[in-house]
Amino acid sequence: MIVVSDINTIEHSIDSVVTVGVFDGVHIGHQEIMRTVREDAKSKGLRSIVITFEKNPIEFVSPNKIVPHIATLQQKIKLIEEQLIDIIVILPLDKSIISLTANEFITNILVNKLSASEIVMGKDFAFGKGREGNVEFLASKSKEFGFDVIVIPPVKSGDIIISSTNIRSMIRQGNIETASSMLGHQFIIEGVVIHGQQIGRTIGYPTANIKPIEHQVIPGDGVYSVITKLGSQYIPGVCSIGNRPTVNGESTTIEVYLLDFSDDIYGQRLDIAFFHKLRNELIFASLNELADQIKRDVEQVRKQKFSRYSEIL
């Protein structure tokens, strides 16, 4: 797979099957779109291309409306790569892109730059200045520019449409199992280990305090079973998210106790894959009671069977 940030470097004389979207999380619905792109391109002897953005376009249009990401940009690239797409185009969010009308986006990018002979879109995707472009607009231009338009209907989980918005909501609620089911993979926070209050080490459970690398959505307060990646190591852990009411915490923190691990890892990158919510955040009468509960949490994690770590992180 080729990852391109400069669309002008792509050979434009070869026809392509293309899709466009933010694709935050690359969930099951996105995967269905990309499966169609891949299979149609293969059957027609064309290139498969996914166009996405370095950030959510809403962050450029409405700077005060920051949408926390499900996946970092690097996660998104990795997840799209797993869909066996030939080329990923990462469009920068600048005025030259955001100011394009829907017709200019079709003409300048999809047709002139990528030679799209087929465009695959989700039913609700909108593009172009003011979100004036949609699948109906694309279809109205298909004869003029000579491309086919394939619309992929929403994928559902029960009665719930699988969407990035709904998945963010599940994560915020702490419903990690449902979010992972909708994603088709584990939800992962990429972070760096920072200094905390070091209270955990005083009760025998030193924790790594995590600062996310990007502005990712944070799971709801509670305690979770996780698998972490530290360099080339994969380490099970217990992750606590909340304001630590037992020690009068005032802000939300992400702390991970790594099983059977005691190295100094300040400043190092630690990625966290979430599996199950073990319990809600609780207030304990003493640090000894907290230590006893953490011991029970660790025992629960030890009983869990995780799939191959390297396939997750």
Salt bridges, closest charged atoms under 4 A:
ASP24 OD2 - ARG168 NH2 2.98
GLU32 OE2 - ARG35 NH2 2.60
GLU39 OE1 - ARG35 NH1 2.71
GLU59 OE2 - HIS69 NE2 3.05
GLU82 OE2 - LYS78 NZ 2.90
GLU118 OE1 - LYS44 NZ 2.45
ASP124 OD1 - LYS123 NZ 3.94
GLU144 OE1 - LYS141 NZ 3.78
GLU177 OE2 - HIS276 ND1 3.16
GLU190 OE2 - ARG269 NH2 3.00
GLU214 OE1 - HIS69 ND1 3.09
GLU255 OE2 - ARG244 NE 3.95
ASP260 OD1 - ARG302 NH2 2.98
ASP271 OD1 - ARG269 NE 2.98
ASP297 OD2 - ARG279 NH2 2.82
GLU311 OE2 - ARG308 NH1 3.42
